[in-house]
Amino acid sequence: MSVFARHSCESIALAGFAALALTAAGCAKSDTAQARGRDAAAKPVKVETVTEETVKRAVELVGTLAAVDQVTISSEADGKVSRILADLGDRVKAGQPLIQVDREKQQYAFDQQRASLEKALAQLGAPDPQHLPDAEKTPDVQKANADLAQAKQAYDRASQLFKRTLIPQQTLDDAATTLQSKQASYDLSLQNAKNLRASIQASEASMKLADRQLRDTEIRAPFDGYVEKRMVNLGELVKTQMPVMSVVRVDPLKVVAEIPEKMAPWIKDGQPVQLHVDAYPDRTFTGKVSRISPAVNTATRAFPFEAVVPNQDAVLKPGTFARVHIESGKVDTVMTLPYATMQYRYGVNRVFLVEGDKLSARELKVGERLGERIEILSGVKAGDRVAASDIEKLTDGQRVTTK
């Protein structure tokens, strides 16, 4: 190939590359122009206005459900467990027998005291300890009183006859001695009657004590509730004050929690509370504040309180956690926005103010969640218009049109 031909081919190739480069540059400029056109296009957005609202403050707490009454029952008698009448989880009524201790010895002691009382009543001539006759009206005293009256009459006659010298001195002395003897007999009968009355009262007390000891062999439930724990077995020897069973009352229950110091003045006894528990997420339980501590817990800077919660169907269980909602008496005027208007980035809440046809990002300091809205503490003012649609795609300075 000649030199001229080779140079001609190279020139043609360079021209082709130049044409391709110009074509590519033209395409790039076209794409950039289209992108700029898209960026310059205004984005349609919905708008919400920052509003002022009157809000009744509420307190949200986490508390613990506890039994109002929970007791460990101890034996009041010595003996072997002869019967177990209730067990773990059983529902019991007040006065219902739970444990039976062998009662043979106590029965013998009661029978003995009852026999002693009946004997004393027969001696006094009384039907029962509640109808004891007066000491002067007992049979022995009445007989002694009659003998004394007869002796007095005999002495009076002897005195008259002695004055008329119709009887000797010895006869008068005998009448006086008889009178003294009858008087002593009367006094003794009267004292015996009084002693017998006291003996009856003592026997009655002893019989009542024996009856109580007999009844103590039957260990009963102190109130309506459920058996939380059984601590003895059949045939086991129990002693006085030995724990045998634990009973818990589940209706009502109480919820124990703490009110923040700043809200304490606005919570009073009797205020309603609402509870939610994890076991029943769709169910709301209601109760009332029953007690508030007058002193703050210095560790938490909060006031302990209790609220009573009815639990007739026994679905709530002592020891479980509960989320507590209390409407306080505090009312504030606050600025709010729909919660959905906020964009959250890297720990910062912000909204986009609509200023003319552009967006301006503003950081927010927020307060309490109020249903679908959020309390705004700072960052915007009442009446400001903020974007309310496609929040996650908005940017600062973006051009928009309002719907």
KATA-V980492 format. One record per residue. RES is the residue in one letter. SS is DSSP state (H for helix, E for strand, C for the rest). PHI is phi in degrees with one decimal (NA if undefined). OMEGA is omega in whole degrees, 0 to 359 (* if undefined). Layout:
res=[RES	RES]
ss=[SS	SS]
phi=[PHI	PHI]
omega=[OMEGA	OMEGA]
This chain:
res=[M	S	V	F	A	R	H	S	C	E	S	I	A	L	A	G	F	A	A	L	A	L	T	A	A	G	C	A	K	S	D	T	A	Q	A	R	G	R	D	A	A	A	K	P	V	K	V	E	T	V	T	E	E	T	V	K	R	A	V	E	L	V	G	T	L	A	A	V	D	Q	V	T	I	S	S	E	A	D	G	K	V	S	R	I	L	A	D	L	G	D	R	V	K	A	G	Q	P	L	I	Q	V	D	R	E	K	Q	Q	Y	A	F	D	Q	Q	R	A	S	L	E	K	A	L	A	Q	L	G	A	P	D	P	Q	H	L	P	D	A	E	K	T	P	D	V	Q	K	A	N	A	D	L	A	Q	A	K	Q	A	Y	D	R	A	S	Q	L	F	K	R	T	L	I	P	Q	Q	T	L	D	D	A	A	T	T	L	Q	S	K	Q	A	S	Y	D	L	S	L	Q	N	A	K	N	L	R	A	S	I	Q	A	S	E	A	S	M	K	L	A	D	R	Q	L	R	D	T	E	I	R	A	P	F	D	G	Y	V	E	K	R	M	V	N	L	G	E	L	V	K	T	Q	M	P	V	M	S	V	V	R	V	D	P	L	K	V	V	A	E	I	P	E	K	M	A	P	W	I	K	D	G	Q	P	V	Q	L	H	V	D	A	Y	P	D	R	T	F	T	G	K	V	S	R	I	S	P	A	V	N	T	A	T	R	A	F	P	F	E	A	V	V	P	N	Q	D	A	V	L	K	P	G	T	F	A	R	V	H	I	E	S	G	K	V	D	T	V	M	T	L	P	Y	A	T	M	Q	Y	R	Y	G	V	N	R	V	F	L	V	E	G	D	K	L	S	A	R	E	L	K	V	G	E	R	L	G	E	R	I	E	I	L	S	G	V	K	A	G	D	R	V	A	A	S	D	I	E	K	L	T	D	G	Q	R	V	T	T	K]
ss=[C	C	H	H	H	H	H	H	H	H	H	H	H	H	H	H	H	H	H	H	H	H	H	H	H	H	H	H	H	H	H	H	H	H	H	H	H	H	H	H	C	C	E	E	E	C	E	E	E	C	E	E	E	E	E	E	E	E	E	E	E	E	E	E	E	E	E	C	C	E	E	E	E	E	C	C	C	C	E	E	E	E	E	E	C	C	C	C	C	C	E	E	C	C	C	C	E	E	E	E	E	C	C	H	H	H	H	H	H	H	H	H	H	H	H	H	H	H	H	H	H	H	H	H	C	C	C	C	C	C	C	C	C	C	H	H	H	C	H	H	H	H	H	H	H	H	H	H	H	H	H	H	H	H	H	H	H	H	H	H	H	H	H	C	C	C	C	C	H	H	H	H	H	H	H	H	H	H	H	H	H	H	H	H	H	H	H	H	H	H	H	H	H	H	H	H	H	H	H	H	H	H	H	H	H	H	H	H	H	H	H	H	H	H	H	C	C	E	E	E	C	C	C	C	E	E	E	E	E	E	C	C	C	C	C	C	E	E	C	C	C	C	E	E	E	E	E	E	C	C	C	C	E	E	E	E	E	E	E	E	H	H	H	H	H	H	C	C	C	C	C	E	E	E	E	E	E	C	C	E	E	E	E	E	E	E	E	E	E	E	E	E	C	C	C	C	E	C	C	C	C	E	E	E	E	E	E	E	E	C	C	C	C	C	C	C	C	C	C	C	E	E	E	E	E	E	E	E	E	E	E	E	E	E	E	E	E	E	H	H	H	C	E	E	E	C	C	E	E	E	E	E	E	E	E	C	C	E	E	E	E	E	E	E	E	E	E	E	E	E	C	C	E	E	E	E	E	E	C	C	C	C	C	C	E	E	E	C	C	C	H	H	H	C	C	C	C	C	E	E	E	E	C]
phi=[NA	-75.9	-61.8	-64.2	-64.5	-64.4	-64.8	-65.0	-64.0	-65.2	-64.3	-63.2	-65.6	-62.2	-64.2	-65.9	-62.9	-63.0	-64.3	-64.4	-62.7	-64.2	-63.9	-64.8	-63.1	-63.9	-64.9	-62.1	-62.8	-64.9	-64.2	-62.7	-63.8	-65.1	-63.2	-62.9	-64.2	-66.3	-62.8	-75.3	-68.7	-72.1	-92.9	-74.2	-136.8	-82.1	-128.2	-121.7	-110.4	-68.3	-119.6	-98.2	-134.8	-93.5	-119.4	-89.7	-67.7	-126.3	-116.3	-108.5	-132.9	-115.1	-124.9	-121.9	-78.3	-141.9	-76.8	-69.0	-127.9	-147.0	-139.1	-99.9	-87.5	-111.3	-74.2	-109.0	-141.8	-92.9	153.7	-90.0	-72.1	-97.3	-148.2	-114.3	-101.8	-151.5	-142.4	-50.5	86.5	-71.3	-85.6	-127.4	-104.3	-59.5	86.9	-72.1	-64.5	-112.7	-133.0	-110.6	-96.5	-50.7	-117.3	-60.7	-63.0	-65.7	-66.4	-62.6	-62.5	-66.1	-61.1	-63.7	-67.2	-67.1	-64.9	-62.4	-66.1	-63.7	-64.1	-64.7	-64.3	-64.7	-65.5	-85.8	74.7	-112.5	-74.5	-160.6	-64.3	-85.3	-130.7	-83.2	-72.1	-63.6	-56.7	-68.9	-104.8	-77.3	-56.9	-65.0	-69.1	-63.8	-65.3	-64.5	-67.2	-65.6	-62.9	-65.7	-62.7	-63.7	-65.6	-63.0	-61.6	-64.9	-67.9	-63.8	-64.5	-63.4	-65.0	-65.7	-68.0	-67.3	-63.7	-92.5	55.1	-96.0	-131.3	-78.3	-61.7	-62.9	-65.4	-65.9	-63.3	-63.1	-65.0	-66.4	-63.9	-61.1	-63.3	-61.3	-64.0	-68.3	-65.4	-64.5	-63.0	-64.1	-59.5	-65.1	-62.7	-65.0	-66.3	-62.1	-65.3	-65.6	-62.5	-67.7	-62.5	-64.1	-65.0	-64.2	-63.0	-67.2	-65.3	-65.0	-63.4	-65.1	-66.8	-64.0	-64.2	-64.3	-65.8	-64.1	-63.6	-67.7	-69.6	-66.3	-70.8	-106.6	-86.5	-116.4	-73.7	-77.5	-159.5	-65.7	176.9	-128.6	-74.6	-88.3	-160.5	-109.6	-116.1	-130.5	-119.8	-60.9	86.3	-74.3	-83.2	-114.1	-116.2	-58.6	73.1	-83.9	-63.0	-123.7	-161.4	-116.5	-124.0	-127.6	-92.5	-110.6	-136.1	-86.3	-104.9	-126.0	-106.5	-111.8	-153.8	-133.1	-92.6	-55.4	-55.3	-70.2	-101.0	-56.9	-63.7	-102.7	-114.1	-125.3	-59.0	89.5	-68.8	-70.5	-130.2	-120.5	-124.8	-132.7	-124.6	-64.3	-67.2	-132.8	-64.1	-98.2	-115.9	-108.9	-106.3	-119.3	-158.2	-137.8	-64.9	-110.4	-147.5	-131.0	-65.3	-78.4	-119.3	-80.0	-78.2	-65.7	-77.2	-111.6	54.7	-141.5	-102.6	-63.1	-148.2	-130.2	-132.0	-90.1	-124.6	-59.1	-148.1	-62.3	-89.4	59.3	-81.8	-81.5	-119.5	-59.2	95.3	-86.6	-83.5	-142.0	-90.8	-110.1	-120.6	-126.7	-80.7	-89.3	-93.9	-86.8	-123.1	-127.4	-101.0	-133.5	-90.8	-136.4	-138.2	-60.2	-58.9	-71.3	-83.0	-89.2	-112.9	-108.9	-139.2	52.8	81.5	-121.1	-93.6	-147.3	-127.7	-116.0	-72.8	-91.6	-117.6	71.2	-109.3	-128.0	-100.6	-128.0	-74.0	-132.2	-75.1	-118.6	-109.1	-108.3	-112.5	-80.3	-79.9	-119.5	68.2	-86.6	-116.7	-132.4	-75.3	-107.5	-91.3	-162.1	116.5	-140.6	-129.1	-58.0	95.1	-63.2	-102.2	-126.3	-67.9	-131.8	-140.3	50.5	-58.8	-69.5	-102.2	-85.1	-134.2	-65.6	85.6	-67.0	-81.7	-140.5	-125.0	-92.8	-81.2]
omega=[180	179	181	181	181	179	179	179	181	180	180	181	180	179	179	179	180	180	179	180	180	180	181	180	179	179	182	179	179	180	180	179	179	180	178	178	179	180	182	181	181	181	178	179	171	184	171	182	175	185	173	181	173	186	172	187	176	180	177	185	170	182	180	176	181	179	174	178	177	188	171	185	178	178	176	180	175	176	179	176	182	180	172	190	177	183	186	176	181	174	184	178	178	180	181	178	179	181	176	176	179	190	186	182	180	178	178	180	179	179	179	180	178	178	178	179	180	178	180	178	179	179	180	181	181	180	181	183	181	182	179	178	174	182	181	184	177	184	182	180	179	177	179	179	178	178	179	179	178	179	177	179	180	179	179	179	180	179	179	181	180	178	180	180	179	177	180	179	183	180	178	179	178	179	179	179	178	179	179	180	180	177	178	178	179	180	179	179	180	179	178	179	179	178	181	176	178	179	178	180	177	179	179	178	179	179	178	178	178	177	178	179	177	179	179	177	177	183	189	178	181	180	176	180	180	176	181	184	172	189	180	179	180	179	181	178	179	178	177	180	176	179	181	184	177	182	181	175	183	177	1	169	173	174	183	180	180	179	177	185	184	181	184	181	186	178	184	174	178	179	180	175	175	183	170	178	184	182	180	187	183	184	179	178	183	178	180	175	183	182	174	180	177	183	180	172	186	180	184	185	180	182	175	176	177	175	181	184	176	184	186	181	173	179	177	184	177	178	181	178	178	173	189	178	180	173	181	178	183	180	180	171	186	172	181	173	171	182	184	180	183	173	182	180	172	176	182	172	178	174	181	177	175	180	185	179	180	178	177	183	178	175	183	165	189	177	185	172	183	183	180	182	181	178	180	180	179	178	176	178	181	180	178	179	181	178	185	178	181	187	185	182	184	177	179	178	182	177	183	168	182	180	*]
